[in-house]
Amino acid sequence: MVTPPAQPQVNIFTDSQQQTHFAEICNALYERELITLAHASFTNISLLQRKLGGLRHHVKRAAYHFIHHTGPLTVDVHNASWQAKQSAHCIGKKHDLDKAQQWFTQHARSGLPVVVYVQNINGEYLELDSIDRIDKTEQRLHSNKFGWFHMDGRNVAQSGNSHKAMQLAADECTLLRPNNPAFSAACSGHTWNHRGRSQPRTLTLRELLLSGSINWKNFR
């Protein structure tokens, strides 16, 4: 009788390590989200109940993305965050209107994760958002958080004289053409001020979930 070859021990170790990392990430996310909810103001108790009710599902889903990431980012297991080398200057300043127009006209779709460049009095950063509406007639896109943008990335409200433009005046927003550097910086929470690189910001759970839907091969 031929004795079957023993299974490599490295597989057992990898599975065990993966489970440990999954648990660490979940613990970090739970701690972060509970602190956020504790300091949030809720006028409707049912909204808080819904957030708490869905927390377990969202935390596990985000942790899954961390464990199974195949893109260019490094995972900080203890802090449940993405890590990548930060550029000296924010790449949002290099936005090319023509290239953005061409890309979004060809590839924009509902649910697509995108990067928004934000500049305010505190500095600059890139934030993850997603497209939820496309108006082909007016040639514009609507992102879930930041609202309407022209196909070239310019914010519609800020390019007009509406009341919303006045509200957004403190925060300049531009929809960037999806690419590896933009997504890497946004996922890693990179920020910049007048001195250069600044302390990374902590991504919201919503952003972490969006980061898991990024197609790092072609961003489509």
Short mmCIF file of the C-alpha atoms (twelve columns), coordinates in Angstrom:
data_MODEL
# 
_entry.id   MODEL 
# 
loop_
_atom_site.group_PDB 
_atom_site.id 
_atom_site.type_symbol 
_atom_site.label_atom_id 
_atom_site.label_alt_id 
_atom_site.label_comp_id 
_atom_site.label_asym_id 
_atom_site.label_seq_id 
_atom_site.Cartn_x 
_atom_site.Cartn_y 
_atom_site.Cartn_z 
_atom_site.pdbx_PDB_model_num 
ATOM 1   C CA . MET A 1   0.000   0.000  0.000   1 
ATOM 2   C CA . VAL A 2   1.326   3.406  -0.966  1 
ATOM 3   C CA . THR A 3   1.287   5.887  1.848   1 
ATOM 4   C CA . PRO A 4   -0.247  9.178  0.716   1 
ATOM 5   C CA . PRO A 5   2.076   12.167 1.061   1 
ATOM 6   C CA . ALA A 6   1.633   14.269 4.151   1 
ATOM 7   C CA . GLN A 7   0.000   17.646 3.748   1 
ATOM 8   C CA . PRO A 8   2.489   20.507 3.962   1 
ATOM 9   C CA . GLN A 9   2.445   22.072 7.407   1 
ATOM 10  C CA . VAL A 10  2.686   25.533 5.873   1 
ATOM 11  C CA . ASN A 11  -0.967  25.307 4.779   1 
ATOM 12  C CA . ILE A 12  -2.097  24.583 8.330   1 
ATOM 13  C CA . PHE A 13  0.024   27.461 9.624   1 
ATOM 14  C CA . THR A 14  -1.309  29.833 6.977   1 
ATOM 15  C CA . ASP A 15  -4.919  28.987 7.786   1 
ATOM 16  C CA . SER A 16  -4.292  29.482 11.502  1 
ATOM 17  C CA . GLN A 17  -2.519  32.787 10.912  1 
ATOM 18  C CA . GLN A 18  -5.293  33.949 8.609   1 
ATOM 19  C CA . GLN A 19  -7.915  33.241 11.269  1 
ATOM 20  C CA . THR A 20  -5.847  35.132 13.837  1 
ATOM 21  C CA . HIS A 21  -5.486  38.120 11.532  1 
ATOM 22  C CA . PHE A 22  -9.196  38.038 10.721  1 
ATOM 23  C CA . ALA A 23  -10.041 38.166 14.431  1 
ATOM 24  C CA . GLU A 24  -7.582  41.028 15.061  1 
ATOM 25  C CA . ILE A 25  -9.012  43.065 12.206  1 
ATOM 26  C CA . CYS A 26  -12.585 42.470 13.383  1 
ATOM 27  C CA . ASN A 27  -11.698 43.540 16.933  1 
ATOM 28  C CA . ALA A 28  -10.040 46.731 15.667  1 
ATOM 29  C CA . LEU A 29  -13.031 47.568 13.462  1 
ATOM 30  C CA . TYR A 30  -15.566 46.883 16.232  1 
ATOM 31  C CA . GLU A 31  -13.670 49.091 18.668  1 
ATOM 32  C CA . ARG A 32  -13.396 51.914 16.141  1 
ATOM 33  C CA . GLU A 33  -17.032 51.782 15.044  1 
ATOM 34  C CA . LEU A 34  -18.449 51.570 18.563  1 
ATOM 35  C CA . ILE A 35  -16.470 54.663 19.568  1 
ATOM 36  C CA . THR A 36  -17.762 56.455 16.472  1 
ATOM 37  C CA . LEU A 37  -21.365 55.507 17.229  1 
ATOM 38  C CA . ALA A 38  -20.967 56.480 20.880  1 
ATOM 39  C CA . HIS A 39  -19.954 60.015 19.894  1 
ATOM 40  C CA . ALA A 40  -22.504 60.422 17.102  1 
ATOM 41  C CA . SER A 41  -25.747 62.355 17.570  1 
ATOM 42  C CA . PHE A 42  -28.873 60.359 16.721  1 
ATOM 43  C CA . THR A 43  -32.259 62.057 16.708  1 
ATOM 44  C CA . ASN A 44  -33.878 58.797 15.653  1 
ATOM 45  C CA . ILE A 45  -33.173 55.772 17.854  1 
ATOM 46  C CA . SER A 46  -34.224 53.410 15.064  1 
ATOM 47  C CA . LEU A 47  -31.284 54.665 12.951  1 
ATOM 48  C CA . LEU A 48  -28.858 53.721 15.710  1 
ATOM 49  C CA . GLN A 49  -30.538 50.337 16.039  1 
ATOM 50  C CA . ARG A 50  -30.172 49.705 12.300  1 
ATOM 51  C CA . LYS A 51  -26.501 50.648 12.376  1 
ATOM 52  C CA . LEU A 52  -25.839 48.352 15.317  1 
ATOM 53  C CA . GLY A 53  -27.859 45.585 13.696  1 
ATOM 54  C CA . GLY A 54  -25.804 45.695 10.497  1 
ATOM 55  C CA . LEU A 55  -22.442 46.234 12.195  1 
ATOM 56  C CA . ARG A 56  -21.556 42.544 12.471  1 
ATOM 57  C CA . HIS A 57  -22.140 41.934 8.771   1 
ATOM 58  C CA . HIS A 58  -20.223 45.016 7.623   1 
ATOM 59  C CA . VAL A 59  -17.258 44.371 9.926   1 
ATOM 60  C CA . LYS A 60  -16.884 40.774 8.741   1 
ATOM 61  C CA . ARG A 61  -17.166 41.846 5.119   1 
ATOM 62  C CA . ALA A 62  -14.478 44.523 5.553   1 
ATOM 63  C CA . ALA A 63  -12.201 42.053 7.361   1 
ATOM 64  C CA . TYR A 64  -12.664 39.573 4.512   1 
ATOM 65  C CA . HIS A 65  -11.445 42.188 2.037   1 
ATOM 66  C CA . PHE A 66  -8.348  42.814 4.143   1 
ATOM 67  C CA . ILE A 67  -7.501  39.120 4.381   1 
ATOM 68  C CA . HIS A 68  -8.040  38.372 0.697   1 
ATOM 69  C CA . HIS A 69  -6.533  41.531 -0.787  1 
ATOM 70  C CA . THR A 70  -4.561  40.869 -3.981  1 
ATOM 71  C CA . GLY A 71  -3.771  44.468 -4.893  1 
ATOM 72  C CA . PRO A 72  -0.709  46.641 -4.226  1 
ATOM 73  C CA . LEU A 73  -1.586  47.677 -0.656  1 
ATOM 74  C CA . THR A 74  -0.108  46.401 2.592   1 
ATOM 75  C CA . VAL A 75  -2.469  45.465 5.426   1 
ATOM 76  C CA . ASP A 76  -1.951  46.755 8.967   1 
ATOM 77  C CA . VAL A 77  -3.681  43.964 10.871  1 
ATOM 78  C CA . HIS A 78  -3.550  45.646 14.289  1 
ATOM 79  C CA . ASN A 79  -5.151  48.899 13.111  1 
ATOM 80  C CA . ALA A 80  -7.343  47.439 10.358  1 
ATOM 81  C CA . SER A 81  -5.981  49.850 7.769   1 
ATOM 82  C CA . TRP A 82  -4.337  49.945 4.360   1 
ATOM 83  C CA . GLN A 83  -0.731  51.075 3.981   1 
ATOM 84  C CA . ALA A 84  1.067   52.456 0.921   1 
ATOM 85  C CA . LYS A 85  3.964   54.797 0.245   1 
ATOM 86  C CA . GLN A 86  2.821   58.408 0.347   1 
ATOM 87  C CA . SER A 87  3.819   60.891 -2.339  1 
ATOM 88  C CA . ALA A 88  5.346   64.212 -1.323  1 
ATOM 89  C CA . HIS A 89  2.465   66.154 -2.872  1 
ATOM 90  C CA . CYS A 90  -1.213  65.355 -3.351  1 
ATOM 91  C CA . ILE A 91  -1.802  63.853 -6.785  1 
ATOM 92  C CA . GLY A 92  -5.231  65.497 -6.909  1 
ATOM 93  C CA . LYS A 93  -3.534  68.651 -8.144  1 
ATOM 94  C CA . LYS A 94  -2.456  66.847 -11.324 1 
ATOM 95  C CA . HIS A 95  -6.039  66.239 -12.439 1 
ATOM 96  C CA . ASP A 96  -6.367  66.182 -16.236 1 
ATOM 97  C CA . LEU A 97  -9.844  67.291 -17.340 1 
ATOM 98  C CA . ASP A 98  -9.599  65.798 -20.835 1 
ATOM 99  C CA . LYS A 99  -8.398  62.372 -19.630 1 
ATOM 100 C CA . ALA A 100 -11.110 62.286 -16.953 1 
ATOM 101 C CA . GLN A 101 -13.776 63.194 -19.506 1 
ATOM 102 C CA . GLN A 102 -12.620 60.427 -21.826 1 
ATOM 103 C CA . TRP A 103 -12.410 57.805 -19.063 1 
ATOM 104 C CA . PHE A 104 -15.772 58.471 -17.413 1 
ATOM 105 C CA . THR A 105 -17.582 58.813 -20.735 1 
ATOM 106 C CA . GLN A 106 -16.385 55.333 -21.675 1 
ATOM 107 C CA . HIS A 107 -16.298 53.438 -18.368 1 
ATOM 108 C CA . ALA A 108 -18.642 55.077 -15.832 1 
ATOM 109 C CA . ARG A 109 -21.282 52.799 -14.344 1 
ATOM 110 C CA . SER A 110 -23.491 52.726 -11.282 1 
ATOM 111 C CA . GLY A 111 -21.722 51.268 -8.234  1 
ATOM 112 C CA . LEU A 112 -18.233 52.085 -9.522  1 
ATOM 113 C CA . PRO A 113 -15.831 53.062 -6.701  1 
ATOM 114 C CA . VAL A 114 -14.191 56.428 -7.355  1 
ATOM 115 C CA . VAL A 115 -11.787 58.869 -5.708  1 
ATOM 116 C CA . VAL A 116 -12.697 62.454 -4.832  1 
ATOM 117 C CA . TYR A 117 -10.029 65.083 -4.226  1 
ATOM 118 C CA . VAL A 118 -10.969 67.339 -1.305  1 
ATOM 119 C CA . GLN A 119 -9.246  70.583 -0.385  1 
ATOM 120 C CA . ASN A 120 -10.219 72.732 2.571   1 
ATOM 121 C CA . ILE A 121 -8.703  75.041 5.148   1 
ATOM 122 C CA . ASN A 122 -7.010  72.101 6.899   1 
ATOM 123 C CA . GLY A 123 -5.295  70.742 3.808   1 
ATOM 124 C CA . GLU A 124 -5.896  68.126 1.125   1 
ATOM 125 C CA . TYR A 125 -6.899  64.477 1.015   1 
ATOM 126 C CA . LEU A 126 -8.492  61.869 -1.239  1 
ATOM 127 C CA . GLU A 127 -11.725 60.146 -0.248  1 
ATOM 128 C CA . LEU A 128 -13.401 57.028 -1.596  1 
ATOM 129 C CA . ASP A 129 -16.937 57.360 -2.909  1 
ATOM 130 C CA . SER A 130 -19.094 55.564 -5.476  1 
ATOM 131 C CA . ILE A 131 -21.183 56.501 -8.498  1 
ATOM 132 C CA . ASP A 132 -24.903 55.978 -7.973  1 
ATOM 133 C CA . ARG A 133 -26.415 57.874 -10.933 1 
ATOM 134 C CA . ILE A 134 -25.399 58.693 -14.490 1 
ATOM 135 C CA . ASP A 135 -27.108 61.442 -16.478 1 
ATOM 136 C CA . LYS A 136 -26.075 60.860 -20.096 1 
ATOM 137 C CA . THR A 137 -28.240 63.706 -21.364 1 
ATOM 138 C CA . GLU A 138 -26.487 66.306 -19.224 1 
ATOM 139 C CA . GLN A 139 -23.177 64.422 -19.334 1 
ATOM 140 C CA . ARG A 140 -22.724 64.252 -15.599 1 
ATOM 141 C CA . LEU A 141 -22.259 61.763 -12.750 1 
ATOM 142 C CA . HIS A 142 -23.643 61.643 -9.236  1 
ATOM 143 C CA . SER A 143 -21.557 60.243 -6.391  1 
ATOM 144 C CA . ASN A 144 -23.175 58.913 -3.238  1 
ATOM 145 C CA . LYS A 145 -21.664 61.506 -0.877  1 
ATOM 146 C CA . PHE A 146 -20.333 64.428 -2.911  1 
ATOM 147 C CA . GLY A 147 -23.171 64.875 -5.386  1 
ATOM 148 C CA . TRP A 148 -23.046 65.830 -9.056  1 
ATOM 149 C CA . PHE A 149 -19.891 66.092 -11.158 1 
ATOM 150 C CA . HIS A 150 -19.284 66.889 -14.805 1 
ATOM 151 C CA . MET A 151 -17.730 64.052 -16.786 1 
ATOM 152 C CA . ASP A 152 -14.381 65.849 -16.594 1 
ATOM 153 C CA . GLY A 153 -14.455 65.714 -12.796 1 
ATOM 154 C CA . ARG A 154 -15.528 69.275 -11.969 1 
ATOM 155 C CA . ASN A 155 -18.124 69.560 -9.215  1 
ATOM 156 C CA . VAL A 156 -21.426 70.783 -10.679 1 
ATOM 157 C CA . ALA A 157 -22.510 72.751 -7.599  1 
ATOM 158 C CA . GLN A 158 -19.209 74.564 -7.315  1 
ATOM 159 C CA . SER A 159 -19.179 75.487 -10.996 1 
ATOM 160 C CA . GLY A 160 -22.532 77.263 -10.626 1 
ATOM 161 C CA . ASN A 161 -24.056 79.882 -8.353  1 
ATOM 162 C CA . SER A 162 -26.426 77.666 -6.420  1 
ATOM 163 C CA . HIS A 163 -27.009 77.689 -2.673  1 
ATOM 164 C CA . LYS A 164 -25.229 74.341 -2.477  1 
ATOM 165 C CA . ALA A 165 -22.179 75.939 -4.077  1 
ATOM 166 C CA . MET A 166 -21.993 78.332 -1.135  1 
ATOM 167 C CA . GLN A 167 -22.261 75.427 1.288   1 
ATOM 168 C CA . LEU A 168 -19.449 73.554 -0.457  1 
ATOM 169 C CA . ALA A 169 -17.230 76.593 -0.860  1 
ATOM 170 C CA . ALA A 170 -15.074 75.570 2.103   1 
ATOM 171 C CA . ASP A 171 -14.409 72.166 0.543   1 
ATOM 172 C CA . GLU A 172 -13.215 72.077 -3.052  1 
ATOM 173 C CA . CYS A 173 -14.145 68.696 -4.568  1 
ATOM 174 C CA . THR A 174 -12.937 67.116 -7.794  1 
ATOM 175 C CA . LEU A 175 -13.762 63.650 -9.131  1 
ATOM 176 C CA . LEU A 176 -10.483 62.049 -10.180 1 
ATOM 177 C CA . ARG A 177 -9.906  59.644 -13.032 1 
ATOM 178 C CA . PRO A 178 -9.472  56.180 -11.441 1 
ATOM 179 C CA . ASN A 179 -5.884  54.960 -11.356 1 
ATOM 180 C CA . ASN A 180 -3.557  53.049 -9.062  1 
ATOM 181 C CA . PRO A 181 -1.919  56.050 -7.297  1 
ATOM 182 C CA . ALA A 182 -5.257  57.735 -6.576  1 
ATOM 183 C CA . PHE A 183 -6.862  54.620 -5.113  1 
ATOM 184 C CA . SER A 184 -3.741  53.743 -3.117  1 
ATOM 185 C CA . ALA A 185 -3.607  57.207 -1.537  1 
ATOM 186 C CA . ALA A 186 -7.338  57.252 -0.801  1 
ATOM 187 C CA . CYS A 187 -7.353  53.757 0.737   1 
ATOM 188 C CA . SER A 188 -4.337  54.608 2.897   1 
ATOM 189 C CA . GLY A 189 -5.899  57.824 4.193   1 
ATOM 190 C CA . HIS A 190 -3.075  60.051 2.967   1 
ATOM 191 C CA . THR A 191 -3.399  63.745 3.774   1 
ATOM 192 C CA . TRP A 192 -1.311  66.831 3.023   1 
ATOM 193 C CA . ASN A 193 -1.049  70.355 4.420   1 
ATOM 194 C CA . HIS A 194 1.018   73.445 3.577   1 
ATOM 195 C CA . ARG A 195 4.121   71.717 4.951   1 
ATOM 196 C CA . GLY A 196 3.720   68.561 2.883   1 
ATOM 197 C CA . ARG A 197 2.742   65.109 4.142   1 
ATOM 198 C CA . SER A 198 0.408   65.070 7.136   1 
ATOM 199 C CA . GLN A 199 -0.976  62.501 9.568   1 
ATOM 200 C CA . PRO A 200 -3.071  59.854 7.733   1 
ATOM 201 C CA . ARG A 201 -6.779  59.950 8.440   1 
ATOM 202 C CA . THR A 202 -8.817  56.929 9.509   1 
ATOM 203 C CA . LEU A 203 -11.170 55.627 6.846   1 
ATOM 204 C CA . THR A 204 -14.825 55.161 7.666   1 
ATOM 205 C CA . LEU A 205 -16.299 51.667 7.546   1 
ATOM 206 C CA . ARG A 206 -18.144 52.723 4.393   1 
ATOM 207 C CA . GLU A 207 -14.859 53.603 2.703   1 
ATOM 208 C CA . LEU A 208 -13.281 50.330 3.790   1 
ATOM 209 C CA . LEU A 209 -16.149 48.433 2.207   1 
ATOM 210 C CA . LEU A 210 -15.734 50.458 -0.982  1 
ATOM 211 C CA . SER A 211 -12.010 49.690 -1.016  1 
ATOM 212 C CA . GLY A 212 -12.863 45.999 -1.207  1 
ATOM 213 C CA . SER A 213 -14.759 46.498 -4.479  1 
ATOM 214 C CA . ILE A 214 -11.836 48.103 -6.333  1 
ATOM 215 C CA . ASN A 215 -10.639 46.220 -9.410  1 
ATOM 216 C CA . TRP A 216 -6.927  46.901 -9.166  1 
ATOM 217 C CA . LYS A 217 -6.267  45.498 -12.644 1 
ATOM 218 C CA . ASN A 218 -8.218  47.987 -14.700 1 
ATOM 219 C CA . PHE A 219 -10.542 49.937 -12.346 1 
ATOM 220 C CA . ARG A 220 -13.596 49.132 -14.428 1 
# 
